[in-house]
Amino acid sequence: SAYAYAPITSFHTDTPATMGKKDSKGPTKLQLNSTAKFAVLDLEGITQAVAKVTTDEPPKKSDEKKESSKGGSKGSTQTNTRAKGKTEHTLKADSDLNLPDFKLETNPKWIDERLVKYQEIAKKRGEEIASKDKTAEIIATLPDGKTLTGTAWQTSPYDVATQISQGLADSAIVARLVYTRYVKDYDPLESGDGGEDLLMGAEESSGEAAASSHVLWDMNRPLVGDCNIEFLKFDDKDGKTVFWHSSAHILGETMESLMGANLTIGPPLSGGFYYDAWIGDEVISEELYPKVEAAVNKVVKQKQKFERLVVTKEEALDLFATNPFKLEIIKTKVPDDSRTTVYRCGPLIDLCRGPHLTSTSKVKAFTCAKHSSTNWMGDVTKPSLQRLYGVSFPDKKMLKLWKENLQKAKERDHRLIGKKQDLFFFSQLSPGSAFFLPHGARIYNKLVEFIKDHYHQKGYTEIITPNVYNLDLWHTSGHALHYKDAMFTFDVEGQEWGMKPMNCPGHCLLFGNTIRSHRDLPMRLADFGVLHRNELSGALSGLTRVRRFQQDDAHIYCRQDQIEEEVVGALHFMKDVYNTFGMSYKLELSTRPEKALGDIELWKTAEAALARAMDEFIGPGNWRENPGDGAFYGPKIDIKVMDAMDRVHQCATIQLDFQLPIRFDLTYQTGEKNEDGSTKLARPVMVHRAMLGSVERMFAVLCEHYGGKWPLWLSPRQVMLIPVHKDFIPYCEEIRKMLHDLKIYVDISAGRETFQKKVRNAQLAQYNYQLVVGEAEMTNRSVNVRTRENKVEGELKLDELITKLTTEIREFK
């Protein structure tokens, strides 16, 4: 084969007995966490996407109860799953795989045999394309309104881009289209368009279909009609996804060629990508990384083209006859008598919806990030797979920066800082529920107090709602059908109850408790109620993924004509919060998904109101649209905040909801009369909004953002008093009481350590200020001020010190 690789001279194999132990041949092995969903360890910089809920028309209440009783089965004996229940998967969990004996080998012969079959199918499809009408003119409209012409079945987005500039054509990763007219001989089913990505796993699928009017299109795939066209680069979210998806194919190619691996799924993630593969009883170790990276670089230098090919279900089954995992995907996900698509780069041929890069040469930098074990379909009873993570970039400088930030993230890991600074801990007797120690509680309470102060200024009303409800509440809201598996449920006097995983249904009960007038609106109801979600134990990760948490949760009930004003107000609230934290942000408008509920005209009105609000807040052109990614119940504004390491976090959110007011039959009196003289009623619009999101998660984000060096206003250790001799301890006690009365956290270093040691210990403990006290300071009623960076600020009178500290705290410094 022209794509042959050098044979592997060594391949490390772990056994259960050696997992998590250190040997003389290599680094410490990772101890894996098996769950009913997946078995994987997290690494900073690489995050697993989380499945969202797909919701169709709301079922009848009786149907919901019947359906929801199927989930959350109580018979599970697995110890590392949810508290009870089992995750369902799209693929059939009871299917049998006929696994062949695995032989570790380079360039197995089935790779060339598969390529021969591919070429035979390609010849058939080529004849179909040859019969298309290649004379029809098409028009491509650019974002600025300019139009360019081309020919159907011949002109590609790359060709359109070259008419603008060669630089644009070469730098664009993928095209985003909105077709306004298709040519007559285009058949989506014949062309393999639509359907789901067969390489996406259950936990990576977004769960929400994109709007059908928007489509990502390969740069080298001919256009099939008039369209609005936009060229995306790596800095665009969709562009990055395509780049990493293509990189996953390159990784899969090397895994096949280096070890004869049977590939399963290989999706892009929010921070890279991975590929799962079956290699029998063999396991991946870090010793393989250099070989994989060298092989990837070879593929990149070969400038392999990505080719899209439409195949029938029967052709796909024959094409992947040697891979039992691909066969199961095809049999389970591809309908009979239908078509799907495969992509080829070099010797790799893989099931995939695409789109992809034009060539492997676009990938200028690649590295293996980590590895782990997992299981087929995420089921621990299924075959064990090896997962290899990677990350890639179109520029080597980006990879260098990623590695630097990755190292920073490791050093700033909130779990390490939390232990070092005695902020919080976890117990196996209550997994996923943090114990906040006194200093951690200071930070936690300060964050809550910070938001409550904003509530007072911005016209919010705080309420307190129950923690447990009869499950009928969740049938009414619709969560019982789609969310019960993530709830803690239990029996109360023969009826099923549950701990609340969110506040919104309870807030609807409160709103509907009495007659509301249009004069009452907007109502801004805020609630720091404790929430519980039955997360899988293997998914728990420090404070970022927990089972018990609080949110700065608020819901605004308003009239339709108040939406824009309320959204602008919420955006300014968000700006104040993240400016205080020293974090930047980006805004995205997520619009109506394919499976949206409600009147389309109401959606259009709401989306327009959100767009106007964002234009007013940040200016036209300073936010992007995320087509089709809104929630099923309403459009939303996704707020992406960046920390000190340029990592993106989605903590704050603003979402419109038309469905809960309908489900709970919420109304208000409009002040007008119906024709029959009765009072006219209308439904409020519900705005879900959070600024911090989970307080626990924000605690972790800020811990890593500041690297444990908390600003004075948020610091749990603000001042350390250091007497140079025990004779000055009484004076220190006087100062301590004075500062304590001002709600400043202050301690006295009264031990027997040397003066230099006391100063150093206080700085390492991240006390913002050390106040040194001696004879002169006691005489002058002053202190000598040092910072934790060991900067000596000099002597300050006590009244000057108080002014300095209170001013910095008041100004959030």
Secondary structure, DSSP 8 states (H G I E B T S, - for coil): -TT-----S------TTTTT--BTTBS--------SS-----BTTB----------S---HHHHHHHHTTSS-S----SSSSSS-----SS-TT-----------SS-HHHHHHHHHHHHHHHHHHHHHHTS----EEEEE-TTS-EEEEETTT--HHHHHHHH-HHHHHH--EEEEEEEEE-TT--TTTTT-SS--TT--TTT--SS---TTEEEE-TTS---EEEEEEEE-TTSHHHHHHHHHHHHHHHHHHHHHHH--EE----EETTEEEEEEE-TT----GGGHHHHHHHHHHHHHTT-B-EEEEEEHHHHHHHTTT-HHHHHHHHHHS-TT-EEEEEEETTEEEE------SBGGG--EEEEEEEEEEEGGG-TTS-EEEEEEEEEESSHHHHHHHHHHHHHHHHT-HHHHHHHTT-EE--TTSTT--EE-HHHHHHHHHHHHHHHHHHHHTT-EE----SEEETHHHHHHTHHHHHGGGS-EEEETTEEEEE-S-SHHHHHHHHTTS--BGGG-SEEEEE--EEE----GGG-BTTTB-SEEEEEEEEEEE-GGGHHHHHHHHHHHHHHHHHHHT-EEEEEEE---TT--S-HHHHHHHHHHHHHHHHHHH-TTSSEEETT-SBTTB-EEEEEEE-TT--EEEEEEEEEESHHHHHTT--EEEEEE-TTS-EEEE--EEEEEEEEEEHHHHHHHHHHHHTT---TTT-S--EEEEESSGGGHHHHHHHHHHHHHTT--EEE--SSS-HHHHHHHHHHTT-SEEEEE-HHHHHHTEEEEEETT--EEEEEEHHHHHHHHHHHHHTT-
